[in-house]
Amino acid sequence: MQKNDKAARMIIGIVSLVIFIAIVALDRHVVQVPYPFSFDVHIFALINAVINSCVALLLMLGFLAAKQRRYLLHKKLMLFAIIFSVLFLVSYICHHMWAGDTSFGAKGMIRYIYYFILITHIILAGLILPFILFTAYRGLTGEYDKHRKIARYTFPLWLYVAVTGPLIYILISPYY
């Protein structure tokens, strides 16, 4: 990939902003589209959990590949993690466009744990996209020192989002 920091910053900023606005619009029910399928809409939540689990696995395998200096394998695994994250985003948008809100019905300490995980997951998921894209850009342009520097922050945050997504699904799924 050819290096062009100005264009990369602009594209990453626009993509991140458009996706963020789309998610906020869906959450606020600004956009409403009738559900066109005959199967349970919450299948998308299950798909999200499976995809997020795959992303978490790919991230861990990619990290191990980098630690073992198997950089071509690392690159492939991380690109697959990005592709799976795009698939997740499509499924997430479908679920939130058609399923509406689900209330967490548990009481006691688990309720506080759930909301702590949910809130931190939402905040980090909203912030992580440009970091993922910049980290990938630095790696793809061969700027490995800059790639490693930003990946130190991107990796654990992205992994946290990928792991807590399925955990949230497990906790909320009885209330669908």
Long-range contacts (C-beta under 8 A, 24 or more apart in sequence): 1-137, 1-140, 1-141, 2-141, 3-141, 3-142, 3-143, 8-134, 8-137, 12-130, 12-133, 12-134, 12-137, 13-130, 15-129, 15-133, 16-129, 16-130, 16-133, 19-89, 19-129, 20-126, 20-129, 22-93, 23-92, 23-93, 23-96, 23-126, 26-93, 26-96, 26-97, 27-96, 29-100, 31-97, 32-97, 33-97, 33-98, 35-98, 41-95, 41-98, 41-99, 42-95, 42-99, 42-173, 42-176, 44-91, 44-92, 44-94, 44-95, 44-98, 44-99, 45-95, 45-99, 45-169, 45-172, 45-173, 45-176, 46-169, 46-173, 47-91, 47-95, 48-88, 48-91, 48-92, 48-95, 48-165, 48-169, 49-165, 49-166, 49-169, 49-170, 50-166, 51-84, 51-85, 51-87, 51-88, 51-91, 52-88, 52-161, 52-162, 52-163, 52-165, 52-166, 52-169, 53-162, 53-166, 54-84, 55-81, 55-84, 55-85, 55-88, 55-158, 55-162, 56-159, 56-162, 56-163, 56-166, 58-84, 59-155, 59-158, 59-159, 59-162, 60-159, 63-155, 75-139, 78-136, 78-139, 79-136, 81-158, 82-132, 82-136, 85-132, 88-165, 99-176, 102-172, 102-175, 102-176, 103-175, 104-171, 104-172, 104-175, 105-174, 105-175, 106-171, 110-171, 114-168, 114-171, 114-172, 117-164, 117-167, 117-168, 117-171, 118-168, 120-160, 120-164, 121-160, 121-161, 121-164, 121-165, 121-168, 124-157, 124-160, 124-161, 125-161, 125-165, 127-157, 128-154, 128-157, 128-158, 128-161, 131-157, 131-158, 132-158
